[in-house]
Amino acid sequence: LTKYRSRLQIIAEILEIVRDGAKKTHIMYKANLSYKLLCRYLDECLGCGFVKPDKAGYTVAPKGERFLRSFYAYVKRRDRANKELELMNEEKALLEKMYTSPSRGGKV
Amino acid sequence: LTKYRSRLQIIAEILEIVRDGAKKTHIMYKANLSYKLLCRYLDECLGCGFVKPDKAGYTVAPKGERFLRSFYAYVKRRDRANKELELMNEEKALLEKMYTSPSRGGKV
């Protein structure tokens, strides 16, 4: 993907990585983040209770699991909505075409 | 409505007005268009076969009826999609809130 990841997307990726426990460097490489950015996200994830420290480094907390479920539901919904918007634009283009194409009767 | 009407919306309004036959001035007042704009739309509607002349002035042609049906289906779809987008934005705001609100454990 060449598209920039959204903040929520990055958080979801971090949570997936720490699901089975992960150290800071492991998260950093897997999530493809700079050390500075990782530290910021990780601090925030700890602060809001998405992630908790464990013996292996960090792991996902129940609130993080809830976030992941809600996030995936949201992504599914968003993808469906984007597809719907595409179809709608096609429908609109057809309406415009109806209006701009000359009458087949050719009487005008 | 204070919102500007779209071109397709104006065309649909004109077609509704001429459904039972209507003269130019009648269409102009009912559709709330300047004479100049009405003439342009009416010419285009005649040219593409949405409207045909009749003894009462103008009336809707079969292609115009087809346009109206497709247009209303499109509007319904668009309204549903806009509602869906609103709900999605609320869902996204909830996800953001989950992330920014501090952990209830308060251990960090």
Backbone of each chain as ProteinMPNN parsed JSONL, in Angstrom:
{"seq_chain_A": "LTKYRSRLQIIAEILEIVRDGAKKTHIMYKANLSYKLLCRYLDECLGCGFVKPDKAGYTVAPKGERFLRSFYAYVKRRDRANKELELMNEEKALLEKMYTSPSRGGKV", "coords_chain_A": {"N_chain_A": [[0.825, -1.206, 0.0], [0.617, 2.163, -0.922], [-0.605, 4.236, 0.167], [-0.992, 6.618, 2.803], [-1.132, 5.556, 6.173], [-3.883, 5.763, 8.377], [-4.215, 7.308, 11.635], [-5.8, 5.743, 13.339], [-5.597, 3.331, 11.998], [-2.887, 2.699, 12.316], [-2.766, 2.375, 15.086], [-4.422, 0.127, 15.355], [-2.805, -1.733, 14.039], [-0.588, -1.842, 15.749], [-1.818, -2.927, 18.007], [-2.535, -5.458, 17.055], [-0.003, -6.523, 16.697], [1.002, -6.66, 19.31], [-0.622, -8.532, 20.407], [0.094, -11.214, 21.068], [2.031, -10.638, 22.856], [4.868, -8.562, 22.791], [8.078, -7.074, 22.257], [9.397, -3.686, 22.456], [11.154, -3.003, 20.253], [10.488, -4.978, 18.431], [7.809, -4.369, 17.9], [8.205, -1.886, 16.725], [9.591, -2.493, 14.29], [7.806, -4.265, 13.032], [5.511, -2.685, 12.796], [6.463, -0.763, 11.232], [7.423, 1.832, 12.039], [9.017, 4.898, 13.086], [11.356, 5.125, 15.817], [10.736, 7.185, 17.536], [8.073, 7.843, 16.861], [6.841, 5.409, 17.427], [7.217, 5.283, 20.233], [5.592, 7.389, 21.021], [3.0, 6.551, 20.181], [2.851, 4.175, 21.664], [2.99, 5.027, 24.3], [0.6, 6.467, 24.363], [-1.193, 4.382, 23.894], [-0.801, 2.88, 26.193], [-1.585, 4.724, 28.076], [-4.332, 5.086, 27.537], [-5.263, 2.646, 28.043], [-5.268, 0.574, 26.151], [-3.15, -1.075, 25.77], [-1.061, -3.115, 27.789], [1.76, -3.503, 30.02], [3.698, -6.505, 29.973], [5.394, -9.596, 30.854], [6.732, -10.326, 28.542], [7.091, -7.917, 27.332], [5.026, -5.994, 25.943], [1.461, -6.224, 25.894], [-1.883, -6.757, 24.559], [-4.64, -5.083, 26.046], [-7.937, -5.609, 27.572], [-9.566, -3.399, 26.811], [-8.284, -2.614, 24.514], [-8.77, -4.794, 22.875], [-11.497, -4.5, 22.554], [-11.494, -2.093, 21.168], [-10.244, -2.921, 18.768], [-12.18, -4.721, 17.721], [-14.314, -2.934, 17.278], [-13.066, -1.204, 15.531], [-12.561, -2.815, 13.249], [-15.156, -3.367, 12.483], [-15.937, -0.831, 11.795], [-14.176, -0.28, 9.636], [-15.065, -2.16, 7.773], [-17.614, -1.236, 7.314], [-16.977, 1.269, 6.25], [-15.612, 0.582, 3.894], [-17.671, -0.617, 2.498], [-19.357, 1.57, 2.211], [-17.791, 3.243, 0.63], [-17.715, 1.785, -1.724], [-20.378, 1.906, -2.381], [-20.618, 4.634, -2.865], [-19.098, 4.848, -5.176], [-20.683, 3.335, -6.986], [-22.918, 4.962, -6.96], [-21.93, 7.277, -8.138], [-21.506, 6.338, -10.696], [-24.147, 5.886, -11.393], [-25.1, 8.484, -11.359], [-23.611, 9.569, -13.429], [-24.744, 8.216, -15.549], [-27.296, 9.342, -15.548], [-26.644, 11.978, -16.215], [-25.71, 11.514, -18.735], [-27.976, 10.617, -20.068], [-29.305, 12.995, -20.224], [-27.666, 14.613, -21.772], [-27.384, 13.3, -24.165], [-28.533, 13.311, -27.528], [-32.002, 13.296, -28.551], [-33.402, 10.271, -29.772], [-35.372, 10.335, -31.608], [-34.888, 12.538, -33.158], [-36.268, 14.765, -33.917], [-36.024, 17.345, -33.182]], "CA_chain_A": [[0.0, 0.0, 0.0], [1.376, 3.406, -0.951], [-1.422, 5.234, 0.86], [-0.649, 6.843, 4.206], [-2.021, 4.917, 7.132], [-4.518, 6.686, 9.32], [-3.817, 7.103, 13.016], [-6.526, 4.586, 13.865], [-5.035, 2.146, 11.34], [-1.602, 2.411, 12.967], [-3.077, 1.85, 16.421], [-4.908, -1.245, 15.177], [-1.651, -2.573, 13.698], [0.179, -2.039, 16.981], [-2.56, -3.853, 18.877], [-2.402, -6.795, 16.468], [1.372, -6.991, 16.924], [1.224, -6.994, 20.725], [-1.623, -9.509, 20.867], [0.752, -12.358, 21.727], [3.19, -10.113, 23.588], [5.955, -8.126, 21.909], [8.977, -6.038, 22.785], [9.339, -2.397, 21.777], [11.826, -3.023, 18.94], [9.688, -5.852, 17.573], [6.636, -3.568, 17.474], [8.716, -0.834, 15.858], [9.873, -3.034, 12.958], [6.584, -4.844, 12.448], [4.552, -1.622, 12.475], [7.159, 0.145, 10.318], [7.371, 3.179, 12.609], [10.262, 5.387, 13.68], [11.378, 4.887, 17.263], [10.051, 8.313, 18.169], [6.628, 7.691, 16.657], [6.398, 4.235, 18.18], [7.15, 5.649, 21.656], [4.417, 8.227, 21.236], [1.809, 5.698, 20.099], [2.836, 3.192, 22.739], [2.616, 5.799, 25.498], [-0.835, 6.759, 24.295], [-1.901, 3.1, 24.03], [-0.723, 2.522, 27.615], [-2.35, 5.732, 28.808], [-5.778, 4.924, 27.387], [-5.616, 1.287, 28.469], [-5.351, -0.375, 25.031], [-1.988, -1.963, 25.882], [-0.501, -3.162, 29.152], [3.071, -4.152, 30.043], [3.719, -7.875, 30.506], [6.779, -10.074, 30.955], [7.354, -10.342, 27.207], [7.195, -6.538, 26.842], [3.686, -5.379, 25.983], [0.382, -7.058, 25.351], [-3.129, -6.001, 24.382], [-5.551, -5.101, 27.2], [-9.332, -5.796, 27.124], [-10.08, -2.215, 26.095], [-7.659, -2.664, 23.199], [-9.524, -5.798, 22.104], [-12.782, -3.869, 22.188], [-11.181, -1.129, 20.108], [-9.993, -3.663, 17.526], [-13.458, -5.203, 17.169], [-15.065, -1.768, 16.769], [-12.333, -0.658, 14.386], [-12.782, -3.658, 12.069], [-16.553, -3.145, 12.074], [-15.922, 0.478, 11.141], [-13.482, -0.409, 8.344], [-15.95, -2.914, 6.888], [-18.67, -0.303, 6.984], [-16.41, 2.319, 5.411], [-15.341, 0.019, 2.569], [-18.965, -0.804, 1.846], [-19.858, 2.908, 1.871], [-17.0, 3.75, -0.495], [-18.181, 1.067, -2.905], [-21.704, 2.473, -2.67], [-20.386, 5.956, -3.463], [-18.643, 4.6, -6.552], [-21.851, 2.939, -7.773], [-23.765, 6.143, -7.072], [-21.342, 8.176, -9.123], [-21.799, 5.758, -12.01], [-25.566, 6.13, -11.633], [-25.238, 9.909, -11.657], [-23.048, 9.784, -14.766], [-25.741, 7.729, -16.504], [-28.353, 10.359, -15.614], [-26.096, 13.109, -16.978], [-25.593, 11.079, -20.127], [-29.347, 10.617, -20.604], [-29.693, 14.384, -20.456], [-26.855, 15.272, -22.799], [-27.416, 12.629, -25.464], [-29.662, 13.819, -28.291], [-33.183, 12.468, -28.716], [-33.268, 9.352, -30.906], [-36.372, 10.729, -32.597], [-34.209, 13.477, -34.052], [-37.224, 15.696, -34.483], [-35.769, 18.719, -32.715]], "C_chain_A": [[0.864, 1.264, 0.0], [0.659, 4.496, -0.159], [-0.941, 5.389, 2.304], [-1.649, 6.126, 5.107], [-2.643, 5.975, 8.028], [-4.019, 6.354, 10.719], [-4.504, 5.861, 13.593], [-5.978, 3.285, 13.285], [-3.732, 1.722, 12.013], [-1.824, 1.809, 14.356], [-3.541, 0.402, 16.325], [-3.74, -2.177, 14.865], [-0.806, -2.86, 14.931], [-0.517, -3.061, 17.884], [-2.468, -5.287, 18.363], [-1.02, -7.381, 16.781], [1.586, -7.411, 18.384], [0.257, -8.052, 21.252], [-1.001, -10.689, 21.604], [1.978, -11.912, 22.52], [4.29, -9.732, 22.618], [6.799, -7.067, 22.603], [8.895, -4.787, 21.9], [9.957, -2.444, 20.364], [11.039, -3.87, 17.935], [8.476, -5.084, 17.02], [7.073, -2.535, 16.438], [8.927, -1.332, 14.427], [8.6, -3.525, 12.282], [5.605, -3.752, 11.999], [5.163, -0.598, 11.525], [7.039, 1.609, 10.77], [8.759, 3.59, 13.064], [10.198, 5.131, 15.182], [10.569, 5.96, 17.991], [8.526, 8.167, 18.074], [6.08, 6.515, 17.456], [6.208, 4.582, 19.648], [5.898, 6.48, 21.939], [3.133, 7.384, 21.236], [1.713, 4.747, 21.288], [2.443, 3.857, 24.053], [1.112, 6.05, 25.521], [-1.663, 5.486, 24.498], [-1.889, 2.616, 25.482], [-1.633, 3.449, 28.417], [-3.846, 5.531, 28.709], [-6.213, 3.492, 27.697], [-5.829, 0.296, 27.337], [-4.284, -1.453, 25.186], [-1.567, -1.978, 27.347], [0.861, -3.84, 29.092], [2.893, -5.608, 30.498], [5.154, -8.372, 30.464], [7.493, -10.081, 29.605], [7.565, -8.924, 26.654], [5.852, -5.849, 26.984], [2.67, -6.359, 25.431], [-0.904, -6.233, 25.299], [-4.004, -6.163, 25.631], [-6.993, -5.228, 26.696], [-9.894, -4.593, 26.357], [-9.507, -2.15, 24.682], [-8.377, -3.66, 22.289], [-10.859, -5.217, 21.636], [-12.58, -2.861, 21.071], [-11.011, -1.849, 18.77], [-11.299, -4.135, 16.891], [-14.245, -4.039, 16.562], [-14.402, -1.201, 15.518], [-12.588, -1.484, 13.12], [-14.211, -3.521, 11.555], [-16.651, -1.831, 11.303], [-15.307, 0.397, 9.743], [-14.372, -1.108, 7.319], [-17.055, -1.976, 6.371], [-18.183, 0.771, 6.009], [-16.144, 1.806, 3.997], [-16.632, -0.161, 1.784], [-19.51, 0.547, 1.38], [-19.096, 3.48, 0.676], [-17.42, 3.085, -1.802], [-19.528, 1.637, -3.36], [-21.557, 3.842, -3.344], [-19.939, 5.829, -4.913], [-19.824, 4.27, -7.459], [-22.777, 4.136, -7.997], [-23.24, 7.115, -8.112], [-21.562, 7.667, -10.539], [-23.249, 6.046, -12.398], [-25.794, 7.59, -12.032], [-24.719, 10.209, -13.065], [-24.029, 9.322, -15.838], [-26.875, 8.737, -16.678], [-27.899, 11.559, -16.442], [-26.053, 12.765, -18.469], [-26.959, 11.069, -20.809], [-29.721, 12.022, -21.054], [-28.926, 14.997, -21.623], [-26.896, 14.572, -24.155], [-28.68, 13.068, -26.21], [-30.79, 12.79, -28.383], [-32.982, 11.551, -29.926], [-34.271, 9.683, -32.013], [-35.809, 11.704, -33.609], [-35.129, 14.53, -34.633], [-36.943, 17.146, -34.093], [-34.524, 19.299, -33.388]], "O_chain_A": [[1.75, 1.406, 0.843], [1.234, 5.54, 0.147], [-0.537, 4.417, 2.943], [-2.849, 6.097, 4.834], [-1.999, 6.96, 8.388], [-3.477, 5.276, 10.964], [-3.869, 5.036, 14.249], [-5.901, 2.268, 13.975], [-3.503, 0.537, 12.252], [-1.151, 0.854, 14.746], [-3.115, -0.449, 17.107], [-3.692, -3.297, 15.375], [-0.361, -3.99, 15.135], [0.125, -3.947, 18.449], [-2.339, -6.224, 19.151], [-0.886, -8.565, 17.086], [2.269, -8.398, 18.657], [0.321, -8.421, 22.424], [-1.507, -11.114, 22.643], [2.859, -12.72, 22.817], [4.612, -10.502, 21.713], [6.31, -6.279, 23.414], [8.402, -4.824, 20.772], [9.347, -1.978, 19.402], [10.936, -3.529, 16.757], [8.172, -5.149, 15.829], [6.412, -2.332, 15.42], [8.503, -0.686, 13.469], [8.35, -3.236, 11.112], [4.956, -3.875, 10.961], [4.482, 0.318, 11.065], [6.624, 2.487, 10.014], [9.588, 2.74, 13.39], [9.12, 4.945, 15.745], [9.823, 5.677, 18.928], [7.799, 8.339, 19.053], [5.018, 6.597, 18.072], [5.191, 4.237, 20.25], [5.233, 6.299, 22.96], [2.303, 7.479, 22.14], [0.637, 4.54, 21.848], [1.655, 3.309, 24.823], [0.445, 5.874, 26.541], [-2.69, 5.5, 25.177], [-2.856, 2.011, 25.945], [-2.352, 3.013, 29.315], [-4.568, 5.772, 29.677], [-7.398, 3.169, 27.621], [-6.498, -0.72, 27.528], [-4.484, -2.6, 24.785], [-1.7, -0.979, 28.054], [1.099, -4.664, 28.21], [2.025, -5.897, 31.321], [6.048, -7.623, 30.071], [8.704, -9.87, 29.532], [8.17, -8.77, 25.593], [5.566, -5.208, 27.996], [2.991, -7.214, 24.605], [-1.004, -5.166, 25.905], [-4.092, -7.252, 26.198], [-7.253, -4.981, 25.519], [-10.611, -4.759, 25.37], [-10.174, -1.682, 23.759], [-8.569, -3.41, 21.099], [-11.284, -5.411, 20.498], [-13.384, -2.777, 20.143], [-11.574, -1.429, 17.759], [-11.509, -3.977, 15.688], [-14.777, -4.153, 15.457], [-15.072, -0.777, 14.577], [-12.807, -0.924, 12.046], [-14.453, -3.555, 10.348], [-17.352, -1.734, 10.296], [-15.855, 0.942, 8.785], [-14.433, -0.71, 6.156], [-17.371, -1.936, 5.182], [-18.886, 1.133, 5.065], [-16.415, 2.502, 3.018], [-16.693, 0.1, 0.583], [-20.059, 0.654, 0.283], [-19.687, 4.127, -0.189], [-17.475, 3.728, -2.85], [-19.778, 1.822, -4.551], [-22.288, 4.162, -4.281], [-20.353, 6.608, -5.772], [-19.965, 4.831, -8.546], [-23.345, 4.303, -9.076], [-24.007, 7.704, -8.873], [-21.776, 8.448, -11.467], [-23.553, 6.394, -13.539], [-26.583, 7.885, -12.929], [-25.311, 11.001, -13.799], [-24.143, 9.939, -16.896], [-27.356, 8.966, -17.787], [-28.653, 12.091, -17.257], [-26.32, 13.602, -19.332], [-27.09, 11.458, -21.97], [-30.352, 12.224, -22.092], [-29.472, 15.804, -22.375], [-26.504, 15.147, -25.171], [-29.753, 13.184, -25.619], [-30.561, 11.583, -28.303], [-32.468, 11.973, -30.962], [-34.061, 9.364, -33.183], [-36.202, 11.701, -34.775], [-34.847, 15.119, -35.677], [-37.564, 18.066, -34.625], [-34.154, 20.443, -33.12]]}, "seq_chain_B": "LTKYRSRLQIIAEILEIVRDGAKKTHIMYKANLSYKLLCRYLDECLGCGFVKPDKAGYTVAPKGERFLRSFYAYVKRRDRANKELELMNEEKALLEKMYTSPSRGGKV", "coords_chain_B": {"N_chain_B": [[-35.896, 25.298, 1.309], [-32.585, 26.319, 1.397], [-30.442, 25.547, 0.065], [-28.502, 25.332, -2.932], [-29.988, 24.167, -5.911], [-29.25, 21.187, -7.682], [-28.242, 20.656, -11.095], [-29.453, 18.354, -12.178], [-31.545, 18.104, -10.376], [-33.078, 20.388, -10.934], [-33.86, 19.813, -13.547], [-35.448, 17.552, -13.056], [-37.501, 18.777, -11.607], [-38.619, 20.447, -13.558], [-39.585, 18.501, -15.317], [-41.532, 17.288, -13.716], [-43.321, 19.393, -13.514], [-44.205, 19.73, -16.151], [-45.587, 17.428, -16.548], [-48.426, 17.156, -16.695], [-48.82, 18.765, -18.818], [-47.828, 22.022, -19.651], [-47.431, 25.573, -19.939], [-44.77, 27.768, -21.087], [-44.357, 30.069, -19.382], [-45.665, 29.246, -17.089], [-44.101, 27.047, -16.324], [-41.766, 28.401, -15.801], [-42.403, 30.039, -13.536], [-43.229, 28.113, -11.652], [-40.958, 26.496, -11.454], [-39.239, 28.291, -10.508], [-37.293, 29.77, -12.009], [-35.133, 31.927, -13.93], [-36.141, 33.615, -16.957], [-34.296, 33.282, -18.964], [-32.694, 31.141, -18.084], [-34.642, 29.152, -17.924], [-35.324, 28.876, -20.627], [-32.964, 27.821, -21.63], [-32.765, 25.337, -20.251], [-35.153, 24.161, -21.106], [-34.808, 23.984, -23.859], [-32.7, 22.174, -23.914], [-33.958, 19.997, -22.713], [-35.866, 19.431, -24.637], [-34.193, 18.83, -26.724], [-32.88, 16.506, -25.929], [-34.914, 14.803, -25.707], [-36.534, 14.6, -23.437], [-38.698, 16.159, -23.01], [-41.64, 17.06, -24.815], [-43.296, 19.077, -27.301], [-46.719, 20.01, -26.843], [-50.282, 20.468, -27.281], [-51.016, 22.018, -25.078], [-48.718, 23.319, -24.514], [-46.02, 22.275, -23.299], [-45.033, 18.874, -22.661], [-44.193, 15.914, -20.758], [-41.963, 13.517, -22.151], [-41.591, 9.987, -23.025], [-38.885, 9.282, -22.536], [-38.198, 11.191, -20.691], [-39.798, 10.443, -18.556], [-38.545, 8.062, -17.893], [-36.103, 9.065, -17.116], [-36.893, 10.486, -14.801], [-37.736, 8.389, -13.09], [-35.286, 7.009, -12.752], [-33.821, 9.059, -11.642], [-35.108, 9.549, -9.161], [-34.621, 7.133, -7.911], [-31.904, 7.311, -7.699], [-31.634, 9.562, -6.012], [-32.781, 8.577, -3.668], [-30.996, 6.577, -3.036], [-28.713, 8.148, -2.671], [-29.439, 9.725, -0.461], [-29.645, 7.757, 1.472], [-27.001, 6.902, 1.518], [-25.724, 9.203, 2.437], [-26.73, 9.343, 4.996], [-25.637, 7.042, 6.03], [-22.933, 7.761, 5.934], [-22.898, 9.749, 7.88], [-23.486, 8.228, 10.184], [-21.222, 6.618, 10.16], [-19.232, 8.506, 10.641], [-19.86, 9.198, 13.226], [-19.291, 6.768, 14.428], [-16.56, 6.647, 13.974], [-15.732, 8.817, 15.498], [-16.292, 7.841, 18.023], [-14.395, 5.808, 18.192], [-12.059, 7.331, 18.157], [-12.422, 8.646, 20.531], [-12.31, 6.563, 22.371], [-9.634, 6.071, 22.22], [-8.44, 8.423, 23.102], [-9.39, 8.856, 25.63], [-8.487, 8.539, 29.06], [-7.178, 5.547, 30.617], [-9.37, 3.641, 32.684], [-8.344, 2.251, 34.771], [-6.229, 3.724, 35.682], [-3.594, 3.309, 36.167], [-1.361, 4.151, 34.826]], "CA_chain_B": [[-34.498, 24.884, 1.138], [-31.695, 27.403, 1.008], [-29.343, 24.949, -0.678], [-28.623, 25.412, -4.375], [-30.443, 22.938, -6.558], [-28.333, 20.674, -8.695], [-28.78, 20.678, -12.452], [-30.364, 17.221, -12.312], [-32.72, 18.424, -9.559], [-33.879, 21.364, -11.686], [-34.468, 19.093, -14.672], [-36.523, 16.721, -12.5], [-38.611, 19.676, -11.26], [-39.257, 20.847, -14.818], [-40.343, 17.354, -15.841], [-42.742, 17.149, -12.882], [-44.243, 20.492, -13.835], [-44.825, 19.541, -17.478], [-46.234, 16.113, -16.613], [-49.806, 17.29, -17.173], [-48.848, 19.832, -19.81], [-47.639, 23.347, -19.056], [-46.859, 26.603, -20.81], [-43.436, 28.233, -20.71], [-44.38, 30.963, -18.209], [-46.062, 28.421, -15.946], [-42.911, 26.282, -15.919], [-40.799, 29.375, -15.274], [-42.766, 30.421, -12.172], [-43.263, 26.933, -10.788], [-39.598, 25.993, -11.233], [-38.47, 29.401, -9.935], [-36.107, 29.99, -12.849], [-35.183, 33.11, -14.788], [-36.609, 33.25, -18.301], [-33.122, 32.849, -19.726], [-32.324, 29.797, -17.644], [-35.701, 28.222, -18.309], [-35.2, 28.617, -22.066], [-31.83, 26.934, -21.85], [-33.138, 23.993, -19.798], [-36.235, 23.629, -21.928], [-34.179, 23.621, -25.132], [-31.941, 20.943, -23.689], [-34.929, 18.931, -22.454], [-36.458, 19.091, -25.94], [-33.129, 18.249, -27.548], [-32.52, 15.138, -25.525], [-36.131, 13.98, -25.757], [-37.205, 14.477, -22.13], [-39.925, 16.95, -23.097], [-42.102, 17.273, -26.189], [-44.338, 20.104, -27.368], [-48.087, 19.527, -27.067], [-51.206, 21.596, -27.483], [-51.022, 22.877, -23.884], [-47.395, 23.935, -24.358], [-45.019, 21.196, -23.276], [-45.357, 17.751, -21.791], [-43.054, 15.015, -20.576], [-41.868, 12.432, -23.122], [-41.232, 8.72, -22.346], [-37.503, 9.304, -22.042], [-38.23, 12.033, -19.502], [-40.355, 9.601, -17.486], [-37.479, 7.124, -17.5], [-35.136, 9.863, -16.353], [-37.463, 10.77, -13.476], [-37.671, 7.166, -12.274], [-33.877, 6.773, -12.402], [-33.372, 10.152, -10.773], [-35.632, 9.343, -7.809], [-33.89, 5.987, -7.346], [-30.578, 7.846, -7.363], [-31.768, 10.447, -4.846], [-33.031, 7.701, -2.516], [-29.709, 5.946, -2.762], [-27.798, 9.173, -2.18], [-29.849, 10.097, 0.897], [-29.268, 6.625, 2.334], [-25.532, 6.909, 1.637], [-25.344, 10.33, 3.29], [-27.061, 8.945, 6.368], [-24.614, 6.049, 6.38], [-21.696, 8.508, 6.187], [-23.071, 10.392, 9.183], [-23.339, 7.182, 11.21], [-19.816, 6.212, 10.142], [-18.443, 9.547, 11.298], [-20.091, 9.041, 14.671], [-18.547, 5.566, 14.829], [-15.145, 7.015, 13.986], [-15.53, 9.705, 16.649], [-16.271, 6.98, 19.211], [-13.083, 5.14, 18.199], [-11.078, 8.35, 18.554], [-12.657, 8.936, 21.944], [-11.77, 5.408, 23.111], [-8.172, 6.178, 22.212], [-7.939, 9.607, 23.811], [-9.804, 8.905, 27.039], [-7.519, 7.795, 29.858], [-7.556, 4.243, 31.155], [-10.088, 3.747, 33.943], [-7.486, 1.682, 35.812], [-5.454, 4.846, 36.203], [-2.319, 2.811, 36.666], [-0.218, 4.677, 34.07]], "C_chain_B": [[-33.64, 26.072, 0.695], [-30.557, 26.879, 0.13], [-29.573, 25.121, -2.183], [-29.099, 24.082, -4.925], [-29.394, 22.484, -7.557], [-29.033, 20.754, -10.054], [-29.814, 19.564, -12.634], [-31.667, 17.468, -11.538], [-33.656, 19.38, -10.296], [-34.588, 20.686, -12.851], [-35.645, 18.251, -14.182], [-37.735, 17.591, -12.164], [-39.364, 20.119, -12.51], [-40.127, 19.708, -15.362], [-41.62, 17.126, -15.035], [-43.792, 18.187, -13.262], [-44.948, 20.251, -15.173], [-45.586, 18.218, -17.6], [-47.663, 16.183, -17.16], [-49.938, 18.395, -18.215], [-48.697, 21.182, -19.141], [-47.049, 24.301, -20.076], [-45.532, 27.086, -20.229], [-43.452, 29.096, -19.434], [-44.738, 30.187, -16.943], [-44.857, 27.643, -15.409], [-41.926, 27.221, -15.22], [-41.109, 29.723, -13.822], [-42.686, 29.246, -11.214], [-41.854, 26.449, -10.449], [-38.693, 27.064, -10.635], [-37.142, 29.62, -10.675], [-36.254, 31.317, -13.587], [-35.635, 32.669, -16.181], [-35.46, 32.667, -19.116], [-32.733, 31.407, -19.374], [-33.37, 28.77, -18.074], [-35.559, 27.852, -19.777], [-34.062, 27.637, -22.337], [-32.179, 25.482, -21.45], [-34.176, 23.354, -20.709], [-35.695, 23.187, -23.289], [-33.442, 22.293, -24.992], [-32.883, 19.754, -23.47], [-35.626, 18.486, -23.742], [-35.425, 18.34, -26.78], [-32.8, 16.819, -27.19], [-33.751, 14.241, -25.454], [-36.787, 13.736, -24.414], [-38.598, 15.119, -22.181], [-40.337, 17.026, -24.56], [-43.17, 18.364, -26.188], [-45.703, 19.416, -27.455], [-49.018, 20.727, -27.119], [-51.238, 22.552, -26.293], [-49.707, 23.623, -23.692], [-46.321, 22.86, -24.448], [-45.496, 20.086, -22.366], [-44.156, 16.809, -21.727], [-43.106, 13.887, -21.611], [-41.424, 11.15, -22.387], [-39.809, 8.717, -21.788], [-37.392, 10.155, -20.767], [-38.78, 11.273, -18.306], [-39.299, 8.625, -16.981], [-36.43, 7.858, -16.661], [-35.64, 10.092, -14.935], [-37.358, 9.542, -12.571], [-36.241, 6.921, -11.814], [-33.374, 7.834, -11.429], [-33.858, 9.936, -9.342], [-34.929, 8.162, -7.14], [-32.504, 6.447, -6.883], [-30.641, 8.704, -6.097], [-31.959, 9.628, -3.571], [-31.719, 7.071, -2.061], [-28.737, 6.943, -2.132], [-28.144, 9.577, -0.745], [-29.454, 9.004, 1.89], [-27.764, 6.639, 2.573], [-25.068, 8.045, 2.539], [-25.622, 10.022, 4.757], [-26.005, 7.961, 6.885], [-23.291, 6.753, 6.71], [-21.736, 9.208, 7.546], [-22.851, 9.384, 10.316], [-21.885, 6.736, 11.315], [-18.932, 7.229, 10.849], [-18.621, 9.504, 12.814], [-19.288, 7.859, 15.204], [-17.059, 5.886, 14.94], [-14.833, 7.894, 15.196], [-15.474, 8.89, 17.942], [-14.928, 6.261, 19.334], [-12.0, 6.111, 18.663], [-11.19, 8.619, 20.052], [-12.104, 7.808, 22.826], [-10.265, 5.582, 23.295], [-7.685, 7.336, 23.072], [-8.369, 9.659, 25.276], [-8.861, 8.042, 27.869], [-8.084, 6.467, 30.367], [-8.283, 4.426, 32.475], [-9.273, 3.178, 35.105], [-6.62, 2.757, 36.468], [-4.076, 4.44, 36.697], [-1.121, 3.417, 35.939], [0.026, 6.144, 34.412]], "O_chain_B": [[-33.961, 26.742, -0.286], [-29.809, 27.653, -0.468], [-30.711, 25.062, -2.65], [-28.68, 23.015, -4.475], [-28.734, 23.302, -8.198], [-30.252, 20.899, -10.137], [-30.901, 19.788, -13.166], [-32.749, 17.09, -11.987], [-34.874, 19.202, -10.284], [-35.762, 20.945, -13.113], [-36.707, 18.233, -14.805], [-38.872, 17.187, -12.408], [-40.594, 20.162, -12.52], [-41.254, 19.927, -15.807], [-42.666, 16.808, -15.6], [-44.987, 17.897, -13.321], [-46.138, 20.532, -15.314], [-46.164, 17.93, -18.647], [-48.056, 15.364, -17.99], [-51.034, 18.898, -18.464], [-49.377, 21.457, -18.153], [-46.281, 23.909, -20.954], [-45.214, 26.853, -19.063], [-42.657, 28.876, -18.521], [-44.188, 30.435, -15.87], [-44.625, 27.589, -14.201], [-41.337, 26.882, -14.194], [-40.219, 29.713, -12.972], [-42.15, 29.359, -10.112], [-41.58, 26.045, -9.319], [-37.539, 26.801, -10.297], [-36.06, 29.652, -10.089], [-37.369, 31.775, -13.837], [-35.524, 31.496, -16.537], [-35.626, 31.696, -19.853], [-32.48, 30.579, -20.249], [-33.039, 27.673, -18.525], [-35.655, 26.681, -20.144], [-34.186, 26.738, -23.169], [-31.926, 24.538, -22.198], [-34.094, 22.172, -21.041], [-36.082, 22.139, -23.806], [-33.551, 21.41, -25.842], [-32.643, 18.656, -23.971], [-35.936, 17.306, -23.913], [-35.737, 17.356, -27.451], [-32.475, 16.013, -28.062], [-33.636, 13.049, -25.172], [-37.525, 12.763, -24.259], [-39.531, 14.691, -21.502], [-39.484, 17.053, -25.447], [-43.868, 18.553, -25.191], [-45.826, 18.358, -28.073], [-48.576, 21.871, -27.011], [-51.458, 23.751, -26.464], [-49.596, 24.467, -22.803], [-45.787, 22.575, -25.519], [-46.259, 20.314, -21.427], [-43.23, 16.899, -22.534], [-44.18, 13.366, -21.909], [-40.937, 11.222, -21.258], [-39.565, 8.206, -20.695], [-36.587, 9.862, -19.883], [-38.3, 11.43, -17.184], [-39.18, 8.395, -15.777], [-35.944, 7.351, -15.65], [-34.894, 9.912, -13.973], [-36.94, 9.65, -11.419], [-35.999, 6.657, -10.636], [-32.604, 7.544, -10.514], [-33.088, 10.125, -8.4], [-34.673, 8.191, -5.937], [-32.006, 6.036, -5.835], [-29.79, 8.58, -5.215], [-31.38, 9.936, -2.529], [-31.391, 7.04, -0.875], [-28.029, 6.617, -1.179], [-27.254, 9.75, 0.087], [-28.993, 9.285, 2.996], [-27.305, 6.416, 3.692], [-24.13, 7.878, 3.318], [-24.851, 10.392, 5.642], [-25.551, 8.049, 8.026], [-22.609, 6.376, 7.664], [-20.739, 9.251, 8.266], [-22.127, 9.653, 11.275], [-21.374, 6.504, 12.411], [-18.0, 6.864, 11.567], [-17.684, 9.735, 13.577], [-18.686, 7.928, 16.276], [-16.386, 5.454, 15.876], [-13.795, 7.733, 15.838], [-14.703, 9.208, 18.848], [-14.388, 6.119, 20.431], [-11.134, 5.755, 19.462], [-10.188, 8.794, 20.744], [-11.514, 8.055, 23.877], [-9.702, 5.291, 24.351], [-6.632, 7.241, 23.703], [-7.797, 10.404, 26.072], [-8.476, 6.95, 27.448], [-9.293, 6.297, 30.521], [-7.887, 5.251, 33.298], [-9.468, 3.553, 36.261], [-6.324, 2.692, 37.661], [-3.468, 5.119, 37.525], [0.016, 3.23, 36.371], [0.947, 6.759, 33.874]]}, "name": "protein", "num_of_chains": 2, "seq": "LTKYRSRLQIIAEILEIVRDGAKKTHIMYKANLSYKLLCRYLDECLGCGFVKPDKAGYTVAPKGERFLRSFYAYVKRRDRANKELELMNEEKALLEKMYTSPSRGGKVLTKYRSRLQIIAEILEIVRDGAKKTHIMYKANLSYKLLCRYLDECLGCGFVKPDKAGYTVAPKGERFLRSFYAYVKRRDRANKELELMNEEKALLEKMYTSPSRGGKV"}
